Structure formats: structure tokens, C-alpha cells
Amino acid sequence: MDTVLVQALGVTITPWKLVGYFGVALFSGRWLVQIYYSRRHQRSVMPPLFWYMSMVGSVALLAYFTFGKNDSVGILSNLFPAAVAFYNLTLERRRIRSPASSS
């Protein structure tokens, strides 16, 4: 996956960089989702899609930093957000499965 796909203007694109770009796009784009839902509900809302984008974005970035760059700082900076997203998705799944949920 270290094959150079494109090299122009001093930028080298490899498959691992594409994985990293995908992770960054999801991880950053989740805030647009949060703004949209909050605006629609006229209050601060963290929809499940926000947490899914956080989880997938973090996993993609973890893969990039682990296998593409071997960068421990990038790995550590994405482990915590992945864990938080997983925890929040678990809470959301429990809330949906619970027949007594009222929110």
C-alpha cells in the first residue's frame, strides 16, 4: 500500500494516504452533521450519525497512523476518540432497545 498513486507539486499520494484523508474527512465532517441536527432541533444535539462518523474516522486514522506512517503520536491521539465514540454508540443502542425510553 506504499505504491505512489500520484506525485505532483511536492505531494505524494499513496493508498495509505487515501485512508488517512478519508478518516480526516469523516472525523471533520461529523461537526457539519452536528451543526445541522442542532440547528434543526434548535438545541445542541449529538445524533448517532455523529458517533458513527467519529468511530469510522478514528479507525481509518488509526489504520493510517499504525500501518501507513507508524506514528505513535497519531495512534495515541485517535485511540481516545474511537473509545468515546464506541461508548456513546453503545449507550445509544441500549437506549433504542429499551422499551421504557422516552427521549
C-alpha positions in Angstrom: 0.0 0.0 0.0 3.0 2.2 -0.3 2.7 2.4 -4.1 2.7 6.0 -5.3 -0.6 6.8 -7.0 0.1 10.5 -7.7 3.0 12.7 -7.2 2.6 16.4 -8.1 3.5 19.7 -6.7 5.6 18.1 -3.9 2.6 15.9 -2.7 2.8 12.2 -2.8 -0.4 10.2 -2.7 -0.4 6.6 -1.6 -3.3 4.2 -0.8 -2.5 4.7 2.9 -2.8 8.5 2.5 -6.2 8.0 0.9 -7.2 6.0 4.0 -5.9 8.9 6.1 -7.7 11.5 4.0 -10.9 9.5 4.3 -10.6 9.4 8.1 -9.9 13.1 8.3 -12.9 13.9 6.1 -15.2 11.8 8.3 -13.8 13.0 11.5 -14.0 16.6 10.5 -17.3 16.3 8.6 -19.1 15.0 11.7 -19.2 18.6 13.0 -21.2 19.6 10.0 -23.7 16.8 10.9 -23.8 18.1 14.5 -24.5 21.7 13.4 -27.2 20.5 11.0 -29.0 18.5 13.7 -28.6 21.1 16.3 -30.0 23.8 14.1 -32.9 21.6 13.1 -33.8 20.9 16.7 -32.9 24.4 18.0 -30.7 22.9 20.7 -27.4 21.1 21.0 -27.8 17.6 19.6 -25.3 14.8 19.1 -27.0 12.4 16.6 -25.9 8.8 16.2 -24.5 9.7 12.8 -22.0 11.9 14.6 -20.8 9.0 16.6 -20.7 6.6 13.6 -18.6 9.2 11.7 -16.3 9.6 14.7 -15.8 5.8 15.0 -15.2 5.1 11.4 -13.0 8.2 11.0 -10.9 7.3 14.1 -10.5 3.7 12.9 -9.4 4.9 9.5 -6.9 7.3 11.1 -5.7 4.6 13.4 -5.0 2.4 10.4 -3.2 5.1 8.6 -1.0 6.1 11.6 -0.4 2.4 12.5 0.3 0.9 9.2 0.9 3.8 6.8 3.1 6.0 9.0 4.0 4.0 12.1 3.4 7.2 14.1 2.8 6.7 17.8 1.5 10.3 18.3 -1.2 9.8 15.7 -2.1 6.5 17.1 -2.5 7.8 20.7 -4.4 10.9 19.5 -7.0 8.7 17.8 -7.4 5.9 20.4 -9.4 8.0 22.9 -11.9 9.5 20.3 -12.5 6.0 19.0 -13.2 4.7 22.5 -15.5 7.6 23.3 -17.4 7.1 20.0 -17.8 3.3 20.7 -19.1 4.1 24.3 -21.6 6.6 23.0 -22.8 4.3 20.3 -23.2 1.5 22.9 -25.3 3.9 25.1 -27.5 4.8 22.0 -28.1 1.2 21.1 -29.2 0.4 24.7 -31.5 3.4 24.7 -33.1 2.3 21.4 -33.6 -1.3 22.6 -35.1 -0.2 26.0 -38.9 -0.2 25.8 -39.0 2.4 28.6 -37.0 5.0 26.6 -38.9 8.3 26.5 -36.4 10.6 24.8 
